[in-house]
């Protein structure tokens, strides 16, 4: 699959730890400018259509339970002072929970509600699924936030794992914790409650990143 051609860059040194589920290693983000960056690709085009499907999923373990984390994003955010944001983002806001949103010129194109707050330091599986115009966020196989929206928009900008990257290269809303088994697929892998896979993923015809 073409998931093999995607490359990542980083500006920091990451800790690969045995604190993982599943597998034998995971990536630790310390909450201060840790990120992995991959160039713009149609494989990240989550909000560009209401046909077909899309799934972004990963295992995570949160270390910070006090703030607002953007875990994985794609697009561009010019600056804090001029936030003409054009991006989609997977958020965990402490006190509210998980959310998926897509913004075009600082206006909300698509947004689920919040749900499934993580208050512990355990591993949890998170999946964001688009099935046609239906968007759903799952935590540990249970739906925690949904929306239906026919609005579409194509975003330009890199995929950023670990926060929201601004065009000046800095990171906002840094993720503090561990990530493992990050997979992007061009299909809606989950449309109802499911039991997350506890073994390492293997690529198939729908895998765009693994």
C-alpha positions in Angstrom: 0.0 0.0 0.0 1.1 3.6 -0.5 1.2 4.1 3.2 4.9 3.1 2.9 5.9 6.3 1.0 5.0 8.8 3.8 8.0 10.2 5.6 8.1 12.2 8.9 10.4 14.9 10.2 10.8 16.1 13.8 12.7 18.8 15.7 13.2 16.9 18.9 14.5 13.6 20.3 11.8 11.1 21.2 11.7 8.5 23.9 10.7 5.1 22.7 9.3 3.3 25.7 8.2 -0.2 26.6 5.1 1.3 28.2 2.8 0.3 25.3 -0.3 -1.4 24.2 -0.2 -3.3 22.0 3.4 -4.2 20.8 6.7 -3.6 22.5 7.2 0.2 22.0 5.4 3.5 21.8 6.3 7.2 21.3 6.5 9.6 24.2 5.6 13.2 23.7 6.7 15.5 26.6 4.3 18.3 26.0 6.9 20.8 24.9 7.5 21.1 21.1 7.5 17.3 20.5 6.0 16.5 17.1 6.2 14.3 14.0 5.4 16.0 10.7 4.5 14.5 7.3 4.0 16.6 4.1 0.5 17.4 2.8 -1.1 14.5 1.1 -4.6 13.6 -0.3 -4.4 10.6 2.1 -5.1 13.1 5.0 -8.2 14.6 3.2 -10.7 13.8 6.0 -13.2 16.6 5.2 -12.9 16.8 1.4 -15.9 14.6 0.5 -19.0 13.0 1.9 -18.6 9.9 -0.2 -16.7 6.9 1.0 -15.2 6.9 4.4 -12.1 7.6 6.5 -10.7 6.4 9.8 -8.0 7.8 12.1 -7.2 5.7 15.1 -4.5 5.2 17.7 -3.8 4.1 21.2 -2.9 6.8 23.7 -1.9 7.3 27.3 -2.3 10.8 28.7 0.2 12.3 31.2 -1.3 15.8 31.4 -4.8 16.0 33.0 -5.0 19.8 33.3 -5.1 21.3 29.8 -6.2 21.3 26.2 -4.3 18.8 23.9 -4.5 18.6 20.2 -3.3 15.0 19.5 -3.2 14.8 15.7 -3.9 17.7 13.2 -3.6 18.4 9.5 -3.6 21.8 7.8 -2.2 25.2 8.6 -2.5 27.8 11.4 -0.7 31.1 10.5 -0.2 32.4 14.0 -1.6 32.8 17.5 -2.3 36.5 16.7 -3.9 35.8 13.4 -5.6 32.5 13.7 -7.0 32.0 10.2 -6.9 28.3 10.9 -7.5 25.8 8.1 -7.2 22.4 9.7 -8.8 19.3 11.1 -7.9 18.2 14.6 -8.4 15.5 17.2 -8.7 17.1 20.6 -8.8 16.0 24.2 -9.9 18.8 26.5 -9.7 18.0 30.2 -13.1 18.5 31.7 -14.9 17.8 28.4 -13.2 14.9 26.6 -12.5 14.0 23.0 -13.7 15.9 19.9 -13.1 16.0 16.2 -13.3 19.4 14.3 -12.5 20.8 10.9 -12.0 24.6 10.5 -11.9 26.7 7.3 -10.7 30.3 7.6 -11.4 30.1 11.4 -15.0 29.1 10.9 -16.2 25.7 11.9 -16.9 23.4 9.0 -17.5 20.2 10.9 -17.5 19.5 14.7 -18.6 16.7 16.9 -19.5 17.4 20.5 -17.2 16.5 23.3 -17.3 13.1 25.1 -15.4 10.3 26.7 -13.1 12.4 28.9 -9.9 10.5 29.9 -9.1 11.0 33.6 -6.6 8.2 34.2 -3.1 7.2 33.0 -4.3 4.0 31.4 -4.1 3.1 27.7 -7.2 3.9 25.6 -8.1 3.3 22.0 -9.4 6.3 20.1 -11.0 6.2 16.6 -12.4 9.1 14.5 -14.6 7.8 11.7 -16.3 9.5 8.8 -18.9 7.3 7.0 -20.3 9.4 4.2 -21.4 12.6 6.0 -21.6 11.0 9.5 -18.7 11.7 11.8 -18.2 9.7 15.0 -15.6 9.5 17.8 -15.1 6.2 19.6 -13.2 5.7 22.9 -12.4 2.0 23.7 -14.9 0.9 21.1 -17.8 3.0 22.4 -19.2 6.0 20.6 -18.7 9.2 22.6 -19.4 12.0 20.1 -21.2 12.3 16.8 -22.3 14.8 14.1 -23.7 14.7 10.6 -22.6 17.4 8.2 -22.5 17.6 4.4 -20.1 20.6 4.3 -16.8 19.8 2.7 -13.4 21.5 2.4 -10.0 20.5 1.3 -7.1 21.5 3.5 -3.5 22.2 2.6 -0.7 21.6 5.1 1.2 18.9 6.8 0.0 16.1 9.1 1.2 16.9 12.6 1.3 14.2 15.3 1.8 15.8 18.8 0.0 19.1 18.5 -1.0 21.9 16.1 1.8 23.2 14.0 1.8 26.9 13.0 3.3 28.2 9.8 6.2 29.7 11.8 7.2 26.2 12.9 6.0 26.4 16.5 3.5 24.0 18.1 0.3 25.0 20.0 -1.7 22.8 22.3 1.1 20.3 22.6 0.2 16.7 23.4 1.7 15.3 26.6 1.6 11.5 26.8 2.2 8.4 24.7 0.9 7.3 21.3 1.0 3.9 19.6 -0.5 2.1 16.6 -1.4 5.2 14.6 -3.4 4.2 11.5 -5.2 6.2 8.8 -7.5 4.4 6.5 -9.6 5.4 3.5 -12.6 3.5 4.8 -15.0 3.6 7.7 -13.7 0.8 9.7 -16.1 1.2 12.6 -19.8 2.2 12.4 -21.0 0.7 15.6 -19.6 -0.4 19.0 -16.6 -2.7 18.6 -13.8 -4.3 20.6 -10.4 -2.6 19.8 -7.7 -4.8 18.4 -5.1 -5.5 21.0 -2.4 -6.8 18.7 -0.4 -4.8 16.2 -2.1 -3.7 13.0 -1.1 -5.1 9.6 -1.6 -3.1 6.4 -4.4 -3.8 4.0 -5.8 -2.2 0.8 -7.4 0.6 2.8 -4.3 1.5 4.9 -2.9 5.0 4.1 -0.6 5.3 7.1 0.6 2.8 9.7 
